[in-house]
Amino acid sequence: MRGIRQKDVTISVNELKLLEFTYISNIENSNILFPFKRLQRSTDILEDQGLSIVPESISPYSQLPYNDFVFQAVPMKYYQGMVTETLKNDEFVLIYLNTFQFTEGQDFKIKMPFYRKYNLGKKMEDKLEDFLAWTNENELATARMKDYIL
């Protein structure tokens, strides 16, 4: 499956189909202040001219979206509880992780905010490994979606 994540809908469905994308997942809750808002989202996957519109998953347990920052910052037990509660209510949980998070923070030549440096590199890799082991132990089905971010 090949899709695109975009902050504001800027590329038309027809153009995305020509580029052979199969889904769109719009980034809506990337603001650092998102925990202070009450988030309401439908988790239905919609179709638009043969292209799937996949919404960001939001935990009913905590109201946190499943983005890279939340995975990086939330303790594993709490995160597992969020996933379990979401799966009880919805059919899927869509978790976004960025590849830069698996690189050690001191390797970056650019300045990053302190909250983006937390748990980077090996710590993030270990956390992902623990999470995937937990999904296997609980026999949760997983699939990888390849995103292109524009």
C-alpha positions as protocol buffer text, in pm:
chain_id: "A"
residue {
  index: 1
  type: MET
  ca { x: 0 y: 0 z: 0 }
}
residue {
  index: 2
  type: ARG
  ca { x: 139 y: 336 z: -97 }
}
residue {
  index: 3
  type: GLY
  ca { x: -1 y: 660 z: 36 }
}
residue {
  index: 4
  type: ILE
  ca { x: 61 y: 1019 z: 115 }
}
residue {
  index: 5
  type: ARG
  ca { x: 39 y: 1227 z: 430 }
}
residue {
  index: 6
  type: GLN
  ca { x: -25 y: 1595 z: 389 }
}
residue {
  index: 7
  type: LYS
  ca { x: -94 y: 1867 z: 642 }
}
residue {
  index: 8
  type: ASP
  ca { x: -334 y: 2063 z: 425 }
}
residue {
  index: 9
  type: VAL
  ca { x: -512 y: 1900 z: 134 }
}
residue {
  index: 10
  type: THR
  ca { x: -303 y: 2045 z: -147 }
}
residue {
  index: 11
  type: ILE
  ca { x: -288 y: 1771 z: -412 }
}
residue {
  index: 12
  type: SER
  ca { x: -608 y: 1665 z: -583 }
}
residue {
  index: 13
  type: VAL
  ca { x: -736 y: 1308 z: -577 }
}
residue {
  index: 14
  type: ASN
  ca { x: -694 y: 1283 z: -955 }
}
residue {
  index: 15
  type: GLU
  ca { x: -327 y: 1388 z: -935 }
}
residue {
  index: 16
  type: LEU
  ca { x: -264 y: 1136 z: -654 }
}
residue {
  index: 17
  type: LYS
  ca { x: -423 y: 857 z: -858 }
}
residue {
  index: 18
  type: LEU
  ca { x: -194 y: 945 z: -1151 }
}
residue {
  index: 19
  type: LEU
  ca { x: 103 y: 910 z: -912 }
}
residue {
  index: 20
  type: GLU
  ca { x: -31 y: 559 z: -823 }
}
residue {
  index: 21
  type: PHE
  ca { x: -110 y: 633 z: -458 }
}
residue {
  index: 22
  type: THR
  ca { x: -376 y: 416 z: -296 }
}
residue {
  index: 23
  type: TYR
  ca { x: -455 y: 621 z: 16 }
}
residue {
  index: 24
  type: ILE
  ca { x: -440 y: 966 z: 175 }
}
residue {
  index: 25
  type: SER
  ca { x: -390 y: 1026 z: 545 }
}
residue {
  index: 26
  type: ASN
  ca { x: -413 y: 1390 z: 637 }
}
residue {
  index: 27
  type: ILE
  ca { x: -207 y: 1520 z: 929 }
}
residue {
  index: 28
  type: GLU
  ca { x: -443 y: 1711 z: 1153 }
}
residue {
  index: 29
  type: ASN
  ca { x: -312 y: 1699 z: 1510 }
}
residue {
  index: 30
  type: SER
  ca { x: 58 y: 1778 z: 1481 }
}
residue {
  index: 31
  type: ASN
  ca { x: 42 y: 2087 z: 1703 }
}
residue {
  index: 32
  type: ILE
  ca { x: 224 y: 2047 z: 2037 }
}
residue {
  index: 33
  type: LEU
  ca { x: -88 y: 2178 z: 2216 }
}
residue {
  index: 34
  type: PHE
  ca { x: -316 y: 1900 z: 2085 }
}
residue {
  index: 35
  type: PRO
  ca { x: -355 y: 1733 z: 2429 }
}
residue {
  index: 36
  type: PHE
  ca { x: -546 y: 2040 z: 2547 }
}
residue {
  index: 37
  type: LYS
  ca { x: -815 y: 2006 z: 2280 }
}
residue {
  index: 38
  type: ARG
  ca { x: -1103 y: 1759 z: 2289 }
}
residue {
  index: 39
  type: LEU
  ca { x: -1056 y: 1562 z: 1968 }
}
residue {
  index: 40
  type: GLN
  ca { x: -1349 y: 1405 z: 1787 }
}
residue {
  index: 41
  type: ARG
  ca { x: -1281 y: 1202 z: 1476 }
}
residue {
  index: 42
  type: SER
  ca { x: -1449 y: 937 z: 1272 }
}
residue {
  index: 43
  type: THR
  ca { x: -1236 y: 629 z: 1220 }
}
residue {
  index: 44
  type: ASP
  ca { x: -1424 y: 517 z: 911 }
}
residue {
  index: 45
  type: ILE
  ca { x: -1204 y: 468 z: 607 }
}
residue {
  index: 46
  type: LEU
  ca { x: -1375 y: 654 z: 325 }
}
residue {
  index: 47
  type: GLU
  ca { x: -1330 y: 617 z: -51 }
}
residue {
  index: 48
  type: ASP
  ca { x: -1298 y: 905 z: -295 }
}
residue {
  index: 49
  type: GLN
  ca { x: -1269 y: 810 z: -662 }
}
residue {
  index: 50
  type: GLY
  ca { x: -1095 y: 483 z: -575 }
}
residue {
  index: 51
  type: LEU
  ca { x: -854 y: 643 z: -324 }
}
residue {
  index: 52
  type: SER
  ca { x: -891 y: 549 z: 45 }
}
residue {
  index: 53
  type: ILE
  ca { x: -905 y: 834 z: 298 }
}
residue {
  index: 54
  type: VAL
  ca { x: -751 y: 691 z: 618 }
}
residue {
  index: 55
  type: PRO
  ca { x: -809 y: 906 z: 929 }
}
residue {
  index: 56
  type: GLU
  ca { x: -561 y: 948 z: 1212 }
}
residue {
  index: 57
  type: SER
  ca { x: -645 y: 721 z: 1504 }
}
residue {
  index: 58
  type: ILE
  ca { x: -728 y: 894 z: 1831 }
}
residue {
  index: 59
  type: SER
  ca { x: -731 y: 708 z: 2159 }
}
residue {
  index: 60
  type: PRO
  ca { x: -1067 y: 728 z: 2341 }
}
residue {
  index: 61
  type: TYR
  ca { x: -868 y: 643 z: 2653 }
}
residue {
  index: 62
  type: SER
  ca { x: -652 y: 955 z: 2646 }
}
residue {
  index: 63
  type: GLN
  ca { x: -771 y: 1162 z: 2346 }
}
residue {
  index: 64
  type: LEU
  ca { x: -414 y: 1147 z: 2210 }
}
residue {
  index: 65
  type: PRO
  ca { x: -358 y: 1087 z: 1838 }
}
residue {
  index: 66
  type: TYR
  ca { x: -126 y: 799 z: 1749 }
}
residue {
  index: 67
  type: ASN
  ca { x: 152 y: 1006 z: 1601 }
}
residue {
  index: 68
  type: ASP
  ca { x: 530 y: 980 z: 1627 }
}
residue {
  index: 69
  type: PHE
  ca { x: 554 y: 1224 z: 1918 }
}
residue {
  index: 70
  type: VAL
  ca { x: 300 y: 1035 z: 2131 }
}
residue {
  index: 71
  type: PHE
  ca { x: 481 y: 701 z: 2075 }
}
residue {
  index: 72
  type: GLN
  ca { x: 811 y: 869 z: 2161 }
}
residue {
  index: 73
  type: ALA
  ca { x: 689 y: 1033 z: 2484 }
}
residue {
  index: 74
  type: VAL
  ca { x: 421 y: 810 z: 2640 }
}
residue {
  index: 75
  type: PRO
  ca { x: 533 y: 523 z: 2870 }
}
residue {
  index: 76
  type: MET
  ca { x: 486 y: 180 z: 2710 }
}
residue {
  index: 77
  type: LYS
  ca { x: 226 y: 43 z: 2956 }
}
residue {
  index: 78
  type: TYR
  ca { x: 9 y: 351 z: 2904 }
}
residue {
  index: 79
  type: TYR
  ca { x: 55 y: 330 z: 2526 }
}
residue {
  index: 80
  type: GLN
  ca { x: -45 y: -37 z: 2526 }
}
residue {
  index: 81
  type: GLY
  ca { x: -359 y: 56 z: 2721 }
}
residue {
  index: 82
  type: MET
  ca { x: -440 y: 324 z: 2463 }
}
residue {
  index: 83
  type: VAL
  ca { x: -406 y: 73 z: 2178 }
}
residue {
  index: 84
  type: THR
  ca { x: -618 y: -189 z: 2357 }
}
residue {
  index: 85
  type: GLU
  ca { x: -899 y: 60 z: 2431 }
}
residue {
  index: 86
  type: THR
  ca { x: -896 y: 195 z: 2076 }
}
residue {
  index: 87
  type: LEU
  ca { x: -917 y: -154 z: 1925 }
}
residue {
  index: 88
  type: LYS
  ca { x: -1224 y: -224 z: 2141 }
}
residue {
  index: 89
  type: ASN
  ca { x: -1401 y: 74 z: 1982 }
}
residue {
  index: 90
  type: ASP
  ca { x: -1253 y: 85 z: 1632 }
}
residue {
  index: 91
  type: GLU
  ca { x: -1131 y: -162 z: 1374 }
}
residue {
  index: 92
  type: PHE
  ca { x: -775 y: -34 z: 1352 }
}
residue {
  index: 93
  type: VAL
  ca { x: -508 y: 183 z: 1507 }
}
residue {
  index: 94
  type: LEU
  ca { x: -289 y: 377 z: 1268 }
}
residue {
  index: 95
  type: ILE
  ca { x: 49 y: 459 z: 1425 }
}
residue {
  index: 96
  type: TYR
  ca { x: 289 y: 697 z: 1255 }
}
residue {
  index: 97
  type: LEU
  ca { x: 663 y: 685 z: 1322 }
}
residue {
  index: 98
  type: ASN
  ca { x: 929 y: 893 z: 1150 }
}
residue {
  index: 99
  type: THR
  ca { x: 1262 y: 744 z: 1047 }
}
residue {
  index: 100
  type: PHE
  ca { x: 1455 y: 1040 z: 1195 }
}
residue {
  index: 101
  type: GLN
  ca { x: 1349 y: 922 z: 1542 }
}
residue {
  index: 102
  type: PHE
  ca { x: 1566 y: 614 z: 1510 }
}
residue {
  index: 103
  type: THR
  ca { x: 1881 y: 824 z: 1461 }
}
residue {
  index: 104
  type: GLU
  ca { x: 2076 y: 941 z: 1763 }
}
residue {
  index: 105
  type: GLY
  ca { x: 1995 y: 1305 z: 1844 }
}
residue {
  index: 106
  type: GLN
  ca { x: 2357 y: 1422 z: 1851 }
}
residue {
  index: 107
  type: ASP
  ca { x: 2395 y: 1312 z: 1487 }
}
residue {
  index: 108
  type: PHE
  ca { x: 2163 y: 1588 z: 1366 }
}
residue {
  index: 109
  type: LYS
  ca { x: 2323 y: 1902 z: 1227 }
}
residue {
  index: 110
  type: ILE
  ca { x: 2006 y: 2101 z: 1294 }
}
residue {
  index: 111
  type: LYS
  ca { x: 1867 y: 2227 z: 1624 }
}
residue {
  index: 112
  type: MET
  ca { x: 1570 y: 2038 z: 1759 }
}
residue {
  index: 113
  type: PRO
  ca { x: 1334 y: 2123 z: 2046 }
}
residue {
  index: 114
  type: PHE
  ca { x: 1405 y: 1930 z: 2368 }
}
residue {
  index: 115
  type: TYR
  ca { x: 1080 y: 1731 z: 2341 }
}
residue {
  index: 116
  type: ARG
  ca { x: 1182 y: 1603 z: 1996 }
}
residue {
  index: 117
  type: LYS
  ca { x: 1523 y: 1487 z: 2125 }
}
residue {
  index: 118
  type: TYR
  ca { x: 1367 y: 1272 z: 2401 }
}
residue {
  index: 119
  type: ASN
  ca { x: 1401 y: 893 z: 2353 }
}
residue {
  index: 120
  type: LEU
  ca { x: 1562 y: 915 z: 2008 }
}
residue {
  index: 121
  type: GLY
  ca { x: 1790 y: 657 z: 1853 }
}
residue {
  index: 122
  type: LYS
  ca { x: 1849 y: 327 z: 2034 }
}
residue {
  index: 123
  type: LYS
  ca { x: 1587 y: 405 z: 2301 }
}
residue {
  index: 124
  type: MET
  ca { x: 1325 y: 452 z: 2030 }
}
residue {
  index: 125
  type: GLU
  ca { x: 1439 y: 137 z: 1852 }
}
residue {
  index: 126
  type: ASP
  ca { x: 1411 y: -63 z: 2176 }
}
residue {
  index: 127
  type: LYS
  ca { x: 1066 y: 82 z: 2244 }
}
residue {
  index: 128
  type: LEU
  ca { x: 944 y: -15 z: 1897 }
}
residue {
  index: 129
  type: GLU
  ca { x: 1087 y: -365 z: 1943 }
}
residue {
  index: 130
  type: ASP
  ca { x: 904 y: -399 z: 2277 }
}
residue {
  index: 131
  type: PHE
  ca { x: 582 y: -272 z: 2120 }
}
residue {
  index: 132
  type: LEU
  ca { x: 602 y: -515 z: 1828 }
}
residue {
  index: 133
  type: ALA
  ca { x: 674 y: -804 z: 2068 }
}
residue {
  index: 134
  type: TRP
  ca { x: 363 y: -701 z: 2264 }
}
residue {
  index: 135
  type: THR
  ca { x: 151 y: -697 z: 1946 }
}
residue {
  index: 136
  type: ASN
  ca { x: 274 y: -1049 z: 1863 }
}
residue {
  index: 137
  type: GLU
  ca { x: 204 y: -1177 z: 2217 }
}
residue {
  index: 138
  type: ASN
  ca { x: -150 y: -1039 z: 2194 }
}
residue {
  index: 139
  type: GLU
  ca { x: -192 y: -1172 z: 1838 }
}
residue {
  index: 140
  type: LEU
  ca { x: -276 y: -831 z: 1694 }
}
residue {
  index: 141
  type: ALA
  ca { x: -268 y: -814 z: 1315 }
}
residue {
  index: 142
  type: THR
  ca { x: -23 y: -556 z: 1180 }
}
residue {
  index: 143
  type: ALA
  ca { x: 46 y: -413 z: 835 }
}
residue {
  index: 144
  type: ARG
  ca { x: 298 y: -159 z: 715 }
}
residue {
  index: 145
  type: MET
  ca { x: 186 y: 138 z: 509 }
}
residue {
  index: 146
  type: LYS
  ca { x: 450 y: 331 z: 316 }
}
residue {
  index: 147
  type: ASP
  ca { x: 387 y: 705 z: 344 }
}
residue {
  index: 148
  type: TYR
  ca { x: 527 y: 988 z: 141 }
}
residue {
  index: 149
  type: ILE
  ca { x: 512 y: 1318 z: 325 }
}
residue {
  index: 150
  type: LEU
  ca { x: 475 y: 1638 z: 122 }
}
